[in-house]
Amino acid sequence: MQVLLFLINLFAPAVNFLGVLGLCGCIVYDDVYVLVLAGIMAVAGLVLGIFAVKYDVPPRWFWSKSANQLFEFSVTTVLGYAGSLAMWPCAIYMVKVLADAVANAA
C-alpha cells in the first residue's frame, strides 16, 4: 500500500497540473462523463486517504516528508488524496484533447 501511495505522490505534480486544465476543459466542453468519473475517483481517494493516514504518508501537495500532523489533524491528508485521485480522469481527458488537436493540425 505504501508503494502505491508513493507512486501517486510521484506523479502528482504532472497529473494535478494537467488535471486542472482538463477540469476547465470538461466544464467548457460540457463533458459530464469525465466529471462523474472524477467524482468517483474522489470518493476512492477519500478511502485511500484514510489508509494513508494509517500508514503515515502525507500527500504531495504538502511538499514535506514529515508526519501527517502538519496541521494537527488528518482531514487535510484525506482531502489531499481525494483531490489527487480526482485529477486523474481530467488529466487523461486533457491529454486526449491535446492529442486530437495535434492530430488534426497535422
N, C-alpha and C positions, 0 to 999 in steps of 0.2 A: 504494500500500500504506500509506503514512503517513497518508493521509486516512482510510482505513478504521480504522486504529489510533486516530487521534484521535477519530473518531466513536464508537468503542467506549468510549473513555475519557470522552467527553462524557455518554453515557447511563449509565455505570457506577454512579453513586450511586443512582439510582432503581431501576435493574434489579437491583442487588445487594440492596437492601432488600426489594423485592417477591420476589426470588428466594429469599431466606432464609425468608420467610413461606410461599412456595409449596413449598419443600422440606419444611418442617414439615407443611404440608397434605398433601403427597404421602405422607409417612410415616404420618400419622394416617388418611387415607382409603385407604391401600394401593393407590395408583395407580403401579404398577410401570412402565408405559409411559413416563410422564414422566421417571422416574428413569433409564431406559435412554437416553432422548433426552438427558438431562443428561450422562450418561457419554460419549455420542458427541460431544457438543459440547465436553466437557472434553478429549477427545483432539484435536479440531480446534483447541482453544485452545492445547494444547501445541505444535502445529505453528505456529500463528500467533505464539506467544510466541518461538519460535526466530527467526522473521523479525523480530519486534520488537526482539530483541537486536541483530540485524544493522543495523537502521535506527536504533537507539539511542532508542527511545520507551518510557519507563518506564510501568508500569500505573498506573491512577488511585489505587489504594489506598496508594501511597507518598505522595500529595499533594505531589509535588515535580516540578519541570520539569528536574531535573538528569539527569545521565547514569545509566546502569544500574548503575554501580559503587557504588551506595548501600551495599550490604552486602558489597562486594568480590567478588561472584560473580553470575552471571546466572541462576541457578536460580530465584531469587525472582521475577524478571521472567517467566519461562516459567510458573511456577505461578500467578502473578497473572493472566495472561491466560487460563489454563485455568480458573481459578475464575470469572473474569468471564464467559466464554462459557458455562460450565456453568449459570449462574444464569438465562440467557435462557428456556429451556423452563419452568423453575419459576416465573419471573415471569409468563409468559403464562398458565400454569395458575392462578396466584393471581388474575390479572385476570379470567379466565373464572369462577372460583368466586365472586368478588365481584360480577360482573355477573349471574350466576344468582341470587345471594342478593337483589340489589336488584330483579330482575325478579319474583321470587317474592313479595317483600314488597309489591309494588305491586298 
